[in-house]
Amino acid sequence: MRALGVVLVVSASAVAVVLRLTEPAWFYGDAGHDDQLFARGASALLQGEWLGPYDNRTLIKGPAYSFFLAATYATHVPYLLALVGVQLVAAGALATAVARTARSAGLGVLLFTALALDPSQLGAAGSRVSRDAWYSSICLLLFALAIAVARACAPKSGVSARHLVALSLLCGAVLVLYALGREERLWLVPSLAVVALAVSRGRRNSEDRTAGRRTAWRMRGLALSVVAVVLATGVGTVAMINQREYGARVITDLAEGEFARAYGAWQSVRAGSSRPFVPINAAQRTAVYDISASANEMQPFLENDVGGWRQPGCAALRVCDDFAAGWLPYALRDAAASTGHFDDAASAQRFYRRVADDIAAGCRSGTLECGKPLPLLLPPLEDIDIGAVAAGSRASLSHVIHFRESAAPPPLTEAAPANYELFRRAIRGLPPSVEQKQAQERRDGPASGAAGVLGTLYMCVAFIALIPALVGYITNLRPRSWSTVHAPELVWIGLAAGLACAVRAALLGLIDATSFPAAKTGYTLPSTGFLIVFLAIGLWLLVGQFAARSRHAPIPVGP
């Protein structure tokens, strides 16, 4: 059986590598706020220039993906091979953690195979040179390491303090990448908390429920301290370098610092009529122009739409006469840059601090009527349509369960010649010109239809397995059944994976209802891995229940 498991793991890994390498990587080379931004950061890192010269785009997104691109280039590892390598490492770590918890190598092999061949990673979003596919693997790896650390902290685990410190150091390092990878850092915290609290308790059917509890608490404190120190050191180091290079101790000045404060305060001003997807309407802008000289500097740029930031919202959301939420932050930053306030991060922070202070003063004096701002560029609570959020959440879950990302064919790479050269300095193996790159994509793109075939297969399995998996969790939530299945921690690991899917769907539903279309996009990629984990564990629990009952069933006796 062990040999068969090794063969399956090696075969799944080989197939995953082959499928990944037959799907060409593509990118929007002219997307200065996305794909191009990461390539620019990686190119600058390779030249020893940190994230490059400062402008109003440099710090808008976390730098971890640029670190990944730079590392692959520096080590001469092909980009797609590095990407699938991270995916396989995450799949292996999670499968190992689950297998050890369940005491079942078969479950580990099944889970690894399913995660390694996840078809969503082979579609357009997975093949794009952007952070979504990489980030989804980092999330799974962090989840796996959290399980490993929690198991090591359980009473009578038998793990030495040295081994626990090593696990905690690794978990902390991956947590740093997670924190620097995207801006919505809190969505995975509930699942990690469930794992940490439930798995570290150990098995309830232990022969001695009190022995080793004091040691277990010391181990938990040690693990938490190590992870916290590594996280603070990693994130703090990046913030300090940003302060040294650019003048502001922030990681992403789009979602934190004075810009986020000014944006939230401006949204809270009550003027004109509220509209979906328009967080700061013309009346709100005018009200703030009247009381803030700093904000008024941006008026010519914004009101004449010099940057053309209304057009994307018109195309995506049919908001054509104003700035839609997904693009307004960039319009505000371009407006400030046009007035000379983005020479460095310190001057940008000072400028937005003045805007935020002026709005706050207007709210206190009664000159402005204001609500209560929310963090993360979200509109005031009263402007959020809960029904729209629920609809977006359902759409996101449906997108994940249908594995629709696997069905999206990659488009052709688009880039101006200068921008294409930027990618060539960050990714090895690209053809000399964008025209040759497009010719390569036309030739190789349809070579593998495996993504669509696997997507259909996974979708069918997901629909068939969903109800049985739920039954598996429900029947194993009863304490008396744990002694039969021998895996109470496994129940909580699976439920934590399901919680991750639900929280991610709720987050995307909120973004979809307030900012820009997100529920049916590559933002769902982190959810597919957690869905696979949820279904695999639920089915294993159900099968385990049936097997245990059949073993304990009375032997029928003839008349």
C-alpha positions in Angstrom: 0.0 0.0 0.0 2.8 2.4 0.8 4.4 1.8 -2.6 1.1 2.4 -4.3 0.7 5.7 -2.4 4.2 6.8 -3.5 3.4 6.0 -7.1 0.1 8.0 -6.9 1.8 11.0 -5.4 4.7 11.0 -7.9 2.2 10.5 -10.8 0.0 13.3 -9.6 3.0 15.6 -9.2 4.3 14.7 -12.7 0.9 15.3 -14.3 0.5 18.6 -12.5 3.8 19.8 -13.7 3.1 18.7 -17.3 -0.3 20.4 -17.3 1.1 23.6 -15.9 3.9 23.8 -18.4 1.6 23.2 -21.4 -0.5 26.2 -20.4 1.4 29.4 -21.4 1.7 32.2 -18.9 0.2 35.4 -20.0 -0.1 39.0 -18.6 -1.6 42.4 -19.1 1.7 44.2 -19.6 0.1 47.6 -19.6 -1.7 47.1 -16.3 0.4 49.6 -14.3 -1.6 49.0 -11.2 -1.5 45.2 -11.4 0.6 42.8 -13.5 3.1 45.5 -14.6 3.4 46.7 -11.0 4.7 43.3 -9.8 7.1 42.9 -12.7 8.4 46.4 -12.1 9.0 45.6 -8.4 10.7 42.3 -9.2 13.0 44.0 -11.8 14.0 46.7 -9.3 14.7 44.1 -6.6 17.0 42.2 -9.0 18.9 45.4 -9.7 19.2 46.2 -6.0 16.8 49.1 -6.1 14.2 47.8 -3.6 10.8 48.3 -5.3 12.0 50.9 -7.7 11.6 54.7 -7.9 8.7 56.0 -5.9 5.5 57.2 -7.6 1.8 56.9 -6.8 1.8 53.2 -7.7 4.9 51.9 -5.9 3.3 51.0 -2.6 -0.3 50.3 -3.6 0.0 46.5 -3.2 1.9 44.1 -1.0 5.4 43.2 -2.3 5.5 39.5 -1.6 4.6 38.4 -5.2 7.4 40.7 -6.5 9.7 38.9 -4.1 8.6 35.6 -5.6 9.2 36.7 -9.2 12.6 38.0 -8.3 13.5 34.8 -6.5 12.5 32.7 -9.5 14.5 34.8 -11.9 17.6 34.9 -9.6 17.6 31.1 -9.2 17.0 30.5 -13.0 13.8 28.5 -12.2 11.2 28.9 -14.9 8.2 30.9 -13.7 5.5 28.2 -14.3 7.7 25.5 -12.8 8.2 27.7 -9.7 4.4 28.3 -9.5 3.5 24.7 -9.7 6.3 23.9 -7.2 4.7 26.2 -4.6 1.4 24.5 -5.3 2.8 21.0 -4.8 4.6 22.0 -1.6 1.4 23.4 -0.2 -0.6 20.3 -1.3 2.1 18.0 0.2 2.2 19.9 3.5 -1.6 20.0 3.9 -2.0 16.3 2.9 0.7 15.3 5.4 -0.9 17.3 8.2 -4.3 15.9 7.5 -3.0 12.3 7.1 -1.2 12.4 10.4 -4.2 13.8 12.2 -6.5 11.1 10.7 -3.9 8.4 11.0 -4.6 7.6 7.4 -2.1 7.6 4.6 -4.9 6.9 2.1 -6.6 10.2 3.0 -3.3 12.0 2.6 -2.7 10.6 -0.9 -6.3 11.4 -2.0 -6.0 14.9 -0.7 -2.6 15.5 -2.3 -3.8 14.2 -5.7 -7.0 16.4 -5.6 -5.1 19.5 -4.6 -2.2 18.9 -7.1 -4.6 18.6 -10.0 -6.9 21.4 -9.0 -8.2 22.6 -12.4 -8.8 26.1 -11.3 -5.0 26.6 -11.2 -4.9 25.8 -14.9 -7.4 28.3 -16.2 -6.9 32.0 -17.2 -6.5 33.3 -13.6 -4.1 30.5 -12.7 -1.9 31.1 -15.7 -1.8 34.9 -15.4 1.4 36.5 -14.2 -0.3 38.0 -11.2 -0.5 37.1 -7.6 -3.8 35.1 -7.3 -2.5 31.6 -8.1 0.6 32.0 -6.0 -1.4 33.5 -3.1 -3.9 30.6 -3.1 -1.0 28.2 -2.6 0.5 30.4 0.2 -2.9 30.3 2.0 -3.1 26.5 1.9 0.5 26.2 3.1 -0.2 28.5 6.0 -3.3 26.5 6.9 -1.2 23.3 6.8 1.6 24.7 9.0 -1.0 26.0 11.5 -2.3 22.4 11.8 1.2 21.1 12.3 2.0 23.7 15.0 -1.3 23.1 16.7 -0.8 19.3 16.7 2.7 19.8 18.2 1.1 21.9 21.0 -1.5 19.3 22.0 -1.1 17.5 25.3 1.1 14.4 25.2 2.1 15.1 21.6 5.6 14.0 22.2 7.1 16.8 20.2 10.2 18.5 21.5 10.5 22.2 22.1 13.2 22.4 19.4 11.0 20.8 16.8 8.1 23.1 17.8 10.3 26.2 17.4 11.4 25.0 14.0 7.7 24.5 12.9 6.8 27.9 14.4 9.6 29.6 12.6 8.4 28.1 9.3 4.8 29.0 10.0 5.8 32.6 10.9 7.8 32.9 7.7 4.8 31.8 5.6 2.5 34.1 7.6 4.8 37.0 6.6 4.4 36.1 2.9 0.6 35.9 3.5 0.5 39.3 5.2 2.6 40.9 2.4 0.7 39.1 -0.3 -2.7 40.8 -0.4 -4.4 43.5 1.5 -7.4 41.6 2.8 -5.4 39.9 5.5 -8.1 39.0 8.0 -10.3 36.7 6.0 -8.3 33.5 6.9 -7.9 34.4 10.6 -11.1 32.7 11.7 -10.1 29.4 10.1 -6.6 29.6 11.6 -8.1 30.3 15.0 -10.4 27.3 14.8 -7.5 25.1 13.9 -5.3 26.5 16.7 -8.0 26.2 19.4 -9.5 22.8 18.4 -6.4 20.8 17.2 -4.1 21.9 20.1 -6.6 20.6 22.6 -5.8 17.0 21.6 -8.1 14.0 21.6 -11.0 14.1 24.0 -10.9 10.4 24.4 -7.4 10.5 25.8 -6.9 8.1 28.7 -5.7 10.9 30.9 -7.4 14.2 30.1 -5.4 16.2 32.7 -1.9 14.9 32.2 0.4 17.3 30.3 -2.0 20.2 30.2 0.5 22.5 31.9 3.2 21.5 29.4 0.8 22.0 26.6 0.0 25.5 27.6 3.7 26.3 27.8 4.2 24.8 24.3 1.3 27.0 23.0 2.8 30.1 24.5 6.2 29.2 23.0 4.7 28.6 19.5 2.6 31.8 19.6 5.6 33.9 20.7 7.8 32.6 18.0 5.2 33.1 15.3 4.4 36.6 16.5 8.1 37.6 16.6 8.7 36.3 13.1 5.6 38.1 11.8 6.5 41.4 13.5 10.1 41.1 12.3 9.3 40.3 8.7 6.5 42.9 8.3 8.4 45.5 10.3 11.5 45.0 8.3 9.6 45.7 5.0 8.0 48.8 6.6 11.3 50.1 7.8 12.9 49.7 4.4 9.9 51.5 2.9 10.5 54.3 5.4 14.2 54.4 4.5 13.6 54.3 0.8 10.4 56.3 0.4 9.8 58.2 3.7 6.7 56.3 5.0 6.5 53.3 7.4 3.7 51.5 5.6 3.4 48.3 3.6 0.6 49.3 1.3 -0.3 53.0 1.3 -3.5 52.3 -0.7 -5.1 50.4 2.2 -3.4 51.9 5.2 -1.9 55.2 6.4 -3.3 58.6 5.6 -4.7 57.8 2.2 -7.0 55.2 3.6 -8.0 57.6 6.4 -8.8 60.4 4.0 -10.7 58.1 1.6 -12.8 56.8 4.5 -13.5 60.3 5.8 -14.5 61.5 2.4 -16.9 58.6 1.9 -18.6 59.4 5.3 -19.6 62.9 4.1 -23.4 63.0 3.6 -24.2 65.0 0.4 -26.3 64.3 -2.6 -28.0 61.0 -3.1 -26.1 57.7 -2.6 -25.7 55.4 -5.5 -24.4 51.8 -5.8 -20.7 51.6 -6.7 -20.3 55.4 -6.3 -18.6 55.9 -2.9 -17.8 59.6 -3.3 -20.2 61.4 -5.6 -19.9 64.8 -7.1 -21.8 66.5 -4.3 -19.6 64.9 -1.7 -16.5 66.0 -3.6 -17.8 69.6 -3.9 -18.6 69.7 -0.2 -15.0 68.8 0.7 -13.5 71.1 -2.0 -15.3 74.0 -0.2 -13.7 73.3 3.2 -10.3 71.8 2.2 -7.7 73.7 0.2 -5.7 70.5 -0.2 -8.7 68.6 -1.6 -9.5 71.5 -3.8 -6.1 71.2 -5.6 -7.4 67.9 -7.0 -10.6 69.4 -8.4 -9.5 70.2 -12.0 -8.0 66.7 -12.4 -11.0 64.9 -11.0 -13.9 66.9 -12.3 -12.4 66.9 -15.9 -11.5 63.2 -15.6 -8.0 63.9 -16.9 -6.9 60.4 -16.0 -9.8 58.7 -17.8 -10.7 56.8 -14.6 -14.5 56.9 -15.3 -14.2 54.7 -18.4 -13.4 51.4 -16.6 -16.3 51.8 -14.3 -18.6 52.6 -17.3 -17.5 49.4 -19.0 -17.7 47.2 -15.9 -20.6 48.6 -13.9 -22.3 51.0 -16.3 -21.4 53.9 -14.0 -20.5 56.4 -16.7 -21.1 59.8 -15.2 -19.0 59.4 -12.1 -16.1 57.4 -10.6 -16.9 53.8 -9.7 -15.5 52.5 -6.4 -13.0 50.1 -7.9 -11.2 52.9 -9.8 -11.8 56.0 -7.7 -8.8 55.3 -5.3 -6.5 55.4 -8.4 -8.1 58.6 -9.7 -7.5 60.3 -6.3 -3.9 59.2 -6.3 -3.3 60.3 -9.9 -5.0 63.7 -9.0 -2.6 64.1 -6.0 0.4 63.2 -8.2 -0.7 65.7 -10.8 -0.4 68.5 -8.2 3.1 67.3 -7.1 2.3 65.5 -3.9 3.8 62.2 -4.8 7.5 63.1 -4.9 8.0 60.7 -2.0 5.8 58.7 0.3 6.3 61.2 3.2 4.9 64.1 1.1 1.9 61.9 0.0 1.2 61.0 3.6 1.3 64.7 4.6 -1.0 65.7 1.8 -3.7 63.1 2.6 -3.3 63.8 6.3 -4.3 67.4 5.6 -7.3 66.3 3.6 -8.4 63.9 6.3 -7.9 66.5 9.1 -9.9 69.1 7.1 -12.8 66.7 6.7 -12.6 65.7 10.4 -12.7 69.4 11.4 -15.7 70.0 9.1 -17.5 67.1 10.6 -16.8 68.3 14.2 -17.9 71.8 13.5 -21.1 70.8 11.7 -20.0 72.3 8.4 -20.2 68.8 7.0 -22.8 66.2 7.8 -20.9 62.9 8.3 -21.4 59.3 9.0 -19.0 56.8 10.5 -16.3 55.6 8.2 -15.3 51.9 7.9 -11.8 50.6 7.3 -10.4 49.0 4.1 -11.9 51.6 1.8 -15.4 50.3 2.6 -18.4 52.6 2.3 -20.3 53.6 5.5 -22.4 50.8 6.9 -25.7 52.4 6.0 -24.7 52.5 2.3 -24.1 48.7 2.1 -26.9 46.7 0.5 -27.0 43.5 2.5 -29.1 41.8 -0.1 -26.5 42.6 -2.8 -23.8 41.3 -0.5 -25.7 38.0 0.0 -26.3 37.6 -3.7 -22.6 38.2 -4.4 -21.6 35.7 -1.8 -23.9 33.1 -3.4 -22.5 33.8 -6.8 -18.9 33.4 -5.5 -19.7 30.1 -3.9 -21.4 28.9 -7.0 -18.4 30.0 -9.1 -16.1 27.9 -6.8 -18.3 24.8 -6.7 -18.6 24.8 -10.4 -14.8 25.3 -10.8 -15.6 27.9 -13.4 -12.1 29.3 -13.3 -10.9 26.2 -15.1 -13.2 26.9 -18.0 -11.8 30.4 -18.7 -9.3 30.2 -21.6 -6.3 32.5 -21.2 -6.4 35.6 -23.4 -3.4 36.7 -25.4 -0.7 38.7 -23.7 -0.9 42.5 -24.3 1.9 44.9 -23.7 3.6 47.9 -25.2 7.2 47.1 -26.3 8.7 49.0 -23.3 6.4 47.3 -20.8 7.1 43.9 -22.4 10.8 44.5 -21.8 10.0 45.1 -18.2 8.5 41.6 -17.9 11.5 40.1 -19.7 13.7 41.5 -16.9 11.5 39.7 -14.3 10.6 36.4 -16.0 13.1 34.1 -17.8 12.3 32.4 -21.0 10.0 35.0 -22.6 10.3 35.4 -26.4 12.1 38.6 -27.6 8.9 40.4 -28.6 5.2 40.5 -27.7 4.3 39.5 -31.2 6.4 36.3 -30.8 4.8 35.8 -27.3 1.3 36.0 -28.8 2.3 33.6 -31.6 3.5 31.1 -29.0 0.3 31.5 -27.0 -1.8 30.8 -30.1 0.2 27.7 -30.8 0.4 26.3 -27.3 -2.8 27.6 -25.7 -5.2 25.0 -27.0 -2.6 22.2 -26.7 -4.0 21.1 -23.4 -7.8 20.9 -22.9 -7.2 19.2 -19.6 -8.2 22.2 -17.6 -11.8 22.1 -18.9 -12.0 18.3 -18.7 -10.7 18.3 -15.1 -13.0 21.2 -14.3 -16.0 19.3 -15.4 -14.9 16.2 -13.4 -14.2 18.2 -10.3 -17.6 20.0 -10.6 -19.5 16.7 -10.9 -17.6 15.3 -7.9 -18.2 18.4 -5.9 -22.0 18.3 -6.5 -22.2 14.6 -5.7 -20.0 14.8 -2.6 -21.4 18.0 -1.1 -24.4 16.5 0.8 -22.6 13.3 1.9 -19.7 15.5 3.2 -22.1 17.6 5.2 -23.6 14.4 6.6 -20.1 13.2 7.5 -19.5 16.4 9.6 -22.9 16.4 11.2 -22.8 12.7 12.3 -19.2 13.2 13.7 -20.0 16.4 15.7 -21.6 14.1 18.4 -18.9 13.5 21.1 -19.9 9.8 21.4 -18.9 9.2 17.7 -15.4 10.5 18.2 -14.2 7.3 19.9 -15.4 5.5 16.8 -13.7 7.7 14.2 -10.6 8.4 16.3 -10.2 11.9 14.7 -12.1 14.6 16.6 -9.5 17.2 15.5 -10.1 16.2 11.9 -13.7 17.3 12.1 -12.6 20.8 13.1 -9.9 20.9 10.4 -12.5 20.2 7.8 -14.9 22.7 9.2 -12.2 25.3 9.3 -11.6 24.7 5.6 -15.3 25.2 5.0 -15.3 28.3 7.1 -12.5 29.7 4.9 -14.7 29.2 1.8 -17.6 30.9 3.5 -15.6 33.9 4.7 -13.9 34.3 1.4 -17.3 34.2 -0.4 -18.7 36.8 2.0 -15.7 39.1 1.5 -16.0 38.8 -2.3 -19.7 39.4 -2.0 -19.1 42.6 -0.1 -16.5 43.7 -2.7 -18.9 42.7 -5.5 -21.8 44.7 -4.0 -19.8 47.9 -3.1 -16.7 48.3 -5.3 -16.2 46.2 -8.5 -17.1 42.7 -9.9 -15.2 40.2 -7.8 -17.5 37.2 -7.1 -16.8 35.5 -10.4 -13.1 36.2 -10.9 -9.7 34.9 -10.1 -10.2 36.3 -6.6 -12.0 33.0 -5.9 -8.8 30.9 -6.4 -7.9 30.6 -2.7 -11.4 29.1 -2.1 -11.1 26.1 -4.4 -8.3 24.4 -2.4 -10.2 24.8 0.8 -13.4 23.4 -0.8 -11.4 20.3 -1.8 -10.2 19.9 1.7 -13.7 20.3 3.1 -15.2 17.7 0.8 -12.4 15.2 1.1 -12.4 15.2 4.9 -16.2 15.1 5.1 -16.4 12.1 2.8 -13.6 10.3 4.8 -15.5 10.9 8.0 -18.7 9.5 6.5 -17.0 6.4 5.2 -15.3 6.0 8.5 -18.6 6.0 10.3 -20.0 3.3 8.0 -16.9 1.2 8.3 -17.0 1.5 12.1 -20.6 0.6 12.4 -20.2 -2.4 10.1 -17.4 -3.7 12.3 -19.5 -3.4 15.4 -22.7 -4.7 13.8 -24.1 -7.9 15.4 -23.4 -11.0 13.3 -26.8 -12.4 12.1 -27.7 -15.7 13.5 -29.8 -18.3 11.7 -33.1 -19.5 13.0 
